[in-house]
């Protein structure tokens, strides 16, 4: 396993990796200022500053599984940190929108490696209730990171839109502990060798779970994509109110992840159903609501479902899939 570290330091190192998982949102508050700085550029292209990283997160999250089979986890971590920091900070020095988009794709690639890594490391090092708690904590910390990056990025964008990208420089501090102290976990195939979990085949149930996760994500994305237009279009609130609503949703997601392990013990087999009901009830309240107060309630309910769902899907995957195939 390599270097030995204390249990608390190991947990801290993994959670600091998870903290960066929603870092792509740091540039979102600056989109209006960037659009004003590039009046001749299509709004769709400007929006890619926010959406392009998501595409590369998907691609590199898939690639991570293949890379983890042939590379050391620490090597992947070094690569992910380099992509995240270079792609995040360098756009501050350019006035070419297409160059900025290239580096935004790089940020997405870095997050795409960090996102599955934090959960993979939890599976490597923890078992039972501790694993459930760590999965919940990792998702909760990711939500906190999302709030942090959006707040810092928004504050810096008020000074100059270029400065928004300096928000990523703060991550250098957070990466120090994982880069120095995170031990290299043993290969899953070596640990599973000679045990009942030697198979690396992914069960059919896991693919069903992925489909359920996709359907949940589609429902959740409906709120993310259209919430702002509803609030402003129906004169319920301003752009500032939209930011507040989504910050509250993210904060509720933090608590959903934080208390995941406790809720899972209570809900048991109804655990997955709970995530769908949170989004369904929250969306119905959002649909029926015509005041800011009602929308706050709706977004908080959706946020709880968000935090619980992320932890729940990852946890169920670790239960379904053999250790060597995790």
C-alpha positions in Angstrom: 0.0 0.0 0.0 3.0 2.3 0.3 3.1 5.1 2.8 1.1 4.7 6.0 -1.1 7.7 7.1 -3.5 8.1 10.0 -7.2 7.4 9.3 -8.2 11.0 9.8 -5.5 12.3 7.5 -6.5 9.8 4.9 -10.2 10.9 5.2 -9.2 14.6 4.9 -7.1 13.9 1.8 -10.0 12.2 0.0 -12.5 14.9 1.1 -10.2 17.6 -0.2 -10.2 15.9 -3.6 -14.0 15.8 -3.5 -14.1 19.5 -2.6 -13.1 20.3 -6.2 -15.8 18.2 -7.9 -18.2 21.1 -8.6 -15.4 23.6 -9.4 -16.5 24.1 -13.0 -19.2 26.5 -11.7 -16.6 29.2 -10.7 -16.9 30.9 -14.1 -20.7 30.8 -14.3 -21.3 34.1 -12.4 -19.1 35.9 -14.9 -21.0 34.9 -18.0 -22.9 38.1 -18.2 -19.7 40.2 -18.0 -18.0 37.9 -20.5 -20.9 38.3 -22.9 -20.7 42.1 -22.6 -16.9 41.9 -23.3 -17.6 39.9 -26.5 -20.7 41.5 -28.0 -20.0 40.0 -31.5 -19.8 36.4 -30.1 -23.0 34.3 -30.1 -24.6 33.8 -26.6 -24.6 30.1 -27.3 -20.8 30.1 -27.5 -20.6 32.2 -24.3 -22.8 29.6 -22.5 -20.2 26.9 -23.5 -17.9 28.4 -20.9 -20.3 26.9 -18.4 -21.5 23.9 -20.3 -18.4 22.6 -22.1 -16.7 21.4 -18.9 -19.7 19.2 -18.2 -19.2 17.4 -21.5 -15.6 16.7 -20.7 -16.5 15.6 -17.2 -18.6 12.9 -18.7 -15.9 11.8 -21.1 -13.1 11.7 -18.6 -15.2 10.1 -15.9 -15.6 7.1 -18.2 -11.9 7.2 -19.2 -11.0 7.1 -15.5 -12.1 3.5 -15.1 -9.8 2.4 -17.9 -6.9 4.6 -16.7 -7.2 3.2 -13.1 -6.5 -0.3 -14.5 -3.1 0.6 -16.0 -2.0 3.7 -14.0 -1.2 4.4 -10.4 -4.0 6.4 -8.6 -1.4 9.0 -7.6 -0.3 9.4 -11.2 -3.9 10.0 -12.2 -4.2 12.5 -9.3 -1.1 14.5 -10.6 -2.6 14.6 -14.1 -6.0 15.7 -12.8 -4.6 18.4 -10.6 -2.5 19.8 -13.5 -5.5 19.8 -15.9 -7.7 21.4 -13.2 -5.3 24.2 -12.3 -4.0 25.0 -15.8 -7.4 24.9 -17.4 -8.9 26.9 -14.5 -6.3 29.7 -14.1 -4.9 30.3 -17.6 -8.1 31.8 -19.2 -7.5 34.8 -17.0 -4.7 35.9 -19.3 -6.5 35.6 -22.6 -9.1 37.7 -24.5 -9.8 35.1 -27.2 -13.1 33.3 -26.4 -12.1 30.1 -28.3 -8.8 29.8 -26.4 -10.8 30.2 -23.2 -13.1 27.4 -24.3 -10.1 25.1 -24.9 -8.9 25.6 -21.3 -12.5 25.2 -20.0 -12.5 21.8 -21.6 -9.3 21.1 -19.8 -11.0 22.0 -16.5 -13.7 19.5 -17.3 -11.2 16.8 -18.0 -9.5 17.4 -14.6 -12.8 17.3 -12.8 -13.8 14.3 -14.8 -10.9 12.4 -13.3 -11.3 13.8 -9.7 -15.0 13.1 -9.5 -14.9 9.3 -9.7 -11.5 9.2 -8.0 -12.8 10.4 -4.6 -15.5 7.7 -4.5 -13.1 5.1 -5.9 -10.6 5.8 -3.1 -13.4 5.5 -0.5 -14.1 2.0 -1.8 -10.3 1.2 -1.7 -9.8 2.3 1.9 -13.1 1.9 3.7 -15.8 -0.6 4.4 -19.3 -0.9 5.9 -20.8 2.1 7.8 -17.6 4.0 7.5 -17.7 3.7 3.7 -21.4 4.9 3.7 -20.5 7.9 5.8 -17.5 8.8 3.7 -19.5 8.6 0.5 -22.1 11.0 2.0 -19.4 13.3 3.4 -17.7 13.4 0.0 -20.9 14.4 -1.8 -21.6 17.0 0.9 -18.1 18.5 0.7 -18.5 18.6 -3.1 -21.7 20.7 -2.6 -19.8 23.0 -0.3 -17.1 23.3 -2.9 -19.7 24.3 -5.5 -21.0 27.1 -3.2 -17.4 28.3 -2.5 -16.3 28.4 -6.1 -19.4 30.2 -7.2 -19.2 32.8 -4.4 -15.5 33.5 -5.0 -15.9 33.5 -8.8 -18.9 35.9 -8.5 -17.0 38.3 -6.2 -13.9 38.4 -8.5 -16.1 38.9 -11.6 -17.5 42.1 -10.1 -13.9 43.4 -10.2 -13.1 42.1 -13.7 -14.3 39.1 -15.6 -10.7 37.9 -16.1 -10.2 37.7 -12.3 -13.0 35.1 -12.1 -10.6 32.4 -13.2 -8.2 33.2 -10.3 -10.7 31.4 -8.1 -9.1 28.2 -9.1 -5.7 29.3 -7.7 -7.1 28.8 -4.2 -7.3 25.0 -5.0 -3.5 24.9 -4.8 -3.9 25.0 -1.0 -6.5 22.3 -1.0 -4.5 19.9 -3.1 -1.3 20.0 -1.0 -2.5 17.3 1.5 -3.7 14.8 -1.1 -0.6 15.2 -3.2 1.7 14.7 -0.3 -0.1 12.3 2.0 -2.5 10.2 -0.1 -1.1 6.6 -0.2 -1.3 4.5 -3.3 -4.1 1.9 -2.8 -3.5 -1.7 -3.8 -4.9 -2.8 -7.2 -8.4 -4.1 -6.8 -7.6 -7.2 -8.9 -4.7 -8.1 -6.6 -6.9 -7.7 -3.5 -9.8 -9.6 -4.9 -7.5 -12.4 -6.2 -8.5 -15.8 -4.7 -11.7 -14.4 -3.1 -15.3 -14.8 -3.9 -15.3 -11.3 -5.5 -12.6 -12.1 -8.0 -14.9 -11.4 -11.0 -14.5 -8.1 -12.8 -17.8 -8.4 -14.7 -20.3 -5.7 -14.1 -23.8 -7.1 -13.1 -26.9 -6.3 -15.1 -28.4 -4.6 -12.0 -25.7 -2.0 -12.2 -26.7 -1.0 -15.7 -30.3 -0.7 -14.5 -29.1 1.5 -11.7 -27.3 3.7 -14.3 -30.5 4.1 -16.3 -32.4 5.1 -13.1 -29.6 7.6 -12.3 -29.9 9.0 -15.8 -33.7 9.4 -15.5 -33.2 11.1 -12.2 -30.6 13.5 -13.7 -32.9 14.4 -16.5 -35.6 15.4 -14.1 -33.2 17.4 -11.9 -31.6 19.1 -15.0 -35.1 20.5 -15.9 -34.9 22.7 -12.8 -31.3 23.7 -13.4 -31.9 24.6 -17.1 -35.3 26.4 -16.7 -35.4 27.6 -13.1 -33.8 31.0 -13.9 -36.2 31.7 -16.9 -39.2 30.9 -14.7 -38.2 33.1 -11.8 -37.2 36.1 -14.0 -39.8 35.5 -16.8 -42.8 35.4 -14.3 -41.4 38.4 -12.4 -41.0 36.4 -9.2 -37.5 37.6 -8.7 -34.3 39.0 -10.2 -31.1 37.4 -11.3 -29.8 37.8 -7.7 -32.7 35.9 -6.4 -31.9 33.1 -8.9 -28.4 32.9 -7.5 -29.8 32.7 -4.0 -32.2 29.9 -4.9 -29.5 27.8 -6.4 -27.1 28.5 -3.5 -29.9 27.3 -1.1 -30.4 24.2 -3.3 -26.7 23.4 -3.1 -26.6 24.1 0.6 -29.5 21.7 1.1 -27.6 19.2 -1.0 -24.8 19.5 1.4 -27.0 18.4 4.3 -28.5 15.6 2.2 -25.1 14.1 1.7 -24.0 14.8 5.2 -26.8 12.8 6.8 -26.9 10.2 4.0 -25.7 7.3 6.2 -28.2 8.0 9.0 -31.1 8.3 6.5 -30.1 5.2 4.6 -30.4 3.2 7.9 -34.0 4.5 8.3 -35.2 4.2 4.7 -33.5 0.9 3.8 -35.1 -0.5 0.7 -37.0 2.8 0.1 -33.8 4.7 -0.1 -33.8 5.1 -3.9 -37.5 6.0 -4.0 -36.8 8.8 -1.5 -34.5 10.6 -4.0 -37.2 10.5 -6.7 -39.9 11.7 -4.4 -37.7 14.7 -3.3 -37.3 15.9 -6.8 -41.0 15.1 -7.7 -42.4 17.0 -4.7 -39.9 19.8 -5.1 -40.7 20.2 -8.8 -44.5 20.2 -8.2 -44.1 22.9 -5.5 -41.9 24.9 -7.9 -44.5 24.5 -10.6 -47.4 25.6 -8.4 -45.5 28.3 -6.6 -45.8 32.0 -7.5 -43.8 33.6 -4.7 -40.2 33.6 -3.8 -40.8 32.0 -0.4 -42.6 29.0 -2.0 -39.7 28.6 -4.5 -37.2 28.6 -1.7 -39.1 25.6 -0.1 -39.1 23.8 -3.4 -35.4 24.3 -4.1 -34.5 23.1 -0.6 -36.5 19.9 -1.0 -34.9 19.3 -4.4 -31.5 20.1 -2.9 -31.9 17.5 -0.2 -32.8 14.9 -2.9 -29.7 16.0 -4.9 -27.3 15.5 -2.0 -28.9 12.2 -1.0 -29.2 10.9 -4.5 -25.5 11.3 -5.4 -24.4 9.5 -2.3 -27.1 6.8 -2.7 -26.3 6.0 -6.3 -22.6 5.6 -5.5 -23.3 3.6 -2.4 -25.6 1.2 -4.2 -23.0 0.8 -7.0 -20.4 -0.3 -4.4 -22.9 -2.9 -3.1 -23.8 -4.3 -6.5 -20.5 -4.4 -8.3 -17.7 -6.8 -7.3 -14.7 -5.1 -5.6 -12.4 -5.8 -8.5 -14.8 -4.1 -10.9 -15.8 -1.1 -8.8 
